[in-house]
């Protein structure tokens, strides 16, 4: 049997409607051979954690351009943990200052991609760093 | 020798650089444009500035008569923070205000709503109550300075707040001038801040067009916006096509309401993006003016020349700026702004170099404003009107963009109009496709972004950025709660009930909303009435 394809939930938490990046990433990951579920816009951390568990996602990619990442990312992590899904790899992207990147990684966010990151780098990172959940 | 022969003989001997010569939107260009590439007579295709079809400019004297309005977009933190920035900008020679609201305000949530958590004052200023609005415009003469407010699904409430602040300052509504973006169609297509589904949202827009035409005659009730369509990744032609198609939809709806086209069309205005491709952008603005003039005259039978004028604000392209080597952004903005001026805009915002990192610092916004002042007062391009008129390349591009955009409009008409097109996801998919295409070209090195996929450096030199104090959120939450605690809640409830009735009866919503604001109803409370009466729109998540 073929190896299980990784399932990745791409999500836009918060209120900002800038979904250009999220959509490009979702599409590139799909073309890169992953199973991708895109949530659409304006998701609460609650909705994202629930979708990740329901869809049995191996990773969650969050895109935030509104500056609310320090509130939204940790909340998604907390809710995943609460649902017994702490091993879902959370990564993210958006307009995120370097200081915040450091803090988010300390909180367990696996990787942050900032503007200018190429889709190839993101696909490569997922291949090398995300494992199927047991 | 004609062009073909010239190309076959002289030019073919010279080797071209091995690249594809195409615009940033991927429109291929010819090596040379000649008179044979330009169609139509001067009077028919161009006309003098201030003459139909206004290709060369909406006003006769253009910048020799009056420069464009320098209108920097500003908003962050609490109302008093943004008010201080307004006064700073006016002090630096800016002559119109433009307000950026934060995400909760744009989506119709008060600062104390749980969905606002982490977002208050971050991407713009937080306005939940009429008192916030009063603070925002403290010591600003609302009868003399024109204000632009970038807000859409909660535009009706924000406009009501602005009018009530004017009223309380003793300024009659007839003397208040400005623009509210209020372009809901492009929200579904691109910017994606909404409350209700497209049809009721269009009804609210038309209510505002009608209300302003009759009660606030100096106010532009809609600024039909291509800006966000382009930021979402469209090509220049798509920006042109979808924006004009949105304009057609608003005019059709207002006419269906029984308004005479000349009663409201002179107060419709436009808003375009200015991207890096210099010639393409100049051609886009010229094509837009000609298309709108022809559509208003031929399709809607407008009689008043003012109804045919496409007057516009423009903003340099946020999406074109790079987080890498951010000082390079000053150059990009300068070139984009110059394209806007050579394209004949009436109002301009130049982005600040640090906007891919945060909201602008005072220093960065000053450089951005100075960029406009240098173009206006040092470069000499304002000394003659439409200097690019008659350029074979620009005229040929203008013709081509009009032709290709009209083809999109024809397709949208065939689908039954813009609302139907949006409901099937047509413009959304076209834009996502173009955005993906550009990204691929970037990653394959077909397109260049300096400092990102070419000429990059290993270590970035950091520039200062604006930090929004996390404590402002709590402060704003307490303010909103205080207003809610201290007002006459029975009076507020009554006023909100009246709005609900007007939603159902079809009566124009603006008077009931103004009355609710007078009684201290909030942005979130009025928006909740819309949610209850019209339902909530959710993103279909089209890829």
Interface residues (C-beta under 8 A of the other chain):
Chain A: X14 X15 X16 X17 X18 X19 X20 X23 X24 X26 X27 X28 X30 X38 X39 X40 X41 X42 X44 X66 X67 X68 X70 X71 X72 X95 X97 X98 X114 X115 X116 X118 X119 X120
Chain B: X103 X104 X106 X107 X109 X115 X116 X117 X118 X119 X122 X123 X187 X191 X192 X193 X231 X232 X233 X319 X322 X323 X324 X356 X357 X358 X432 X435 X436 X439 X442 X443 X449 X452 X453 X462 X465 X468 X538 X539 X540 X541 X543
